[in-house]
Amino acid sequence: MTGKVAAEWRPEFSRPLDVGELDDGEEGRRHVTAGPDERHALCARFNLVGLDRLEADVDFVRRGRVVVVAGRLEADLTQTCVVTLEPLAAHLEEPFIIRFDPDLVPEEADFAEALADDPLDGDDIQPLVGDVIDLGEVVSECLGLALDPYPRKDGSALDPRYVIEPAGDSSESSPFAVLKKLKL
């Protein structure tokens, strides 16, 4: 590096929650809504045509040193159909639950083992670094995971000219055999 400090990454949609102020057993609820500029930035992040609405009701509770965050996000968005390349509107409603544990350190060799031995199996578990959980980033990450990676309009199909049917013999259907057939 030439002495320049890399710019610190900041989430596009940030709603920090200071969990250091929560007592054991203390609960709370927040409603978070992404504004127009935040939604626009999230479109770039997730390669969306549009994001008309992103909001979530988020509940949180401290259990000892662990903070559990649970909620449901709702989003109205537009993706691009992978077949027709036309805009494709979608409505998402996605529940989530994440445990933030300050005793988990991702760099430690036993991180995967700690996840495997988790008594609340099925929950996502993340290390809690510091006293702040960014609820906006939690919702953004859950949105990214809920997106259809290959959105397709109903009834859309690939042009048969671009579909390669595998031959009966496995040696004939290998990628190299297919390339050999395409050789001029």
Secondary structure as UniProt FT lines:
FT   STRAND          16..18
FT   HELIX           19..21
FT   TURN            24..25
FT   STRAND          27..33
FT   HELIX           36..46
FT   STRAND          50..63
FT   TURN            64..65
FT   STRAND          66..80
FT   TURN            82..84
FT   STRAND          87..101
FT   TURN            102..103
FT   TURN            106..107
FT   TURN            109..110
FT   HELIX           111..116
FT   TURN            119..122
FT   STRAND          124..127
FT   TURN            130..131
FT   STRAND          132..134
FT   HELIX           135..146
FT   TURN            154..155
FT   HELIX           160..162
FT   TURN            170..173
FT   HELIX           175..182
//
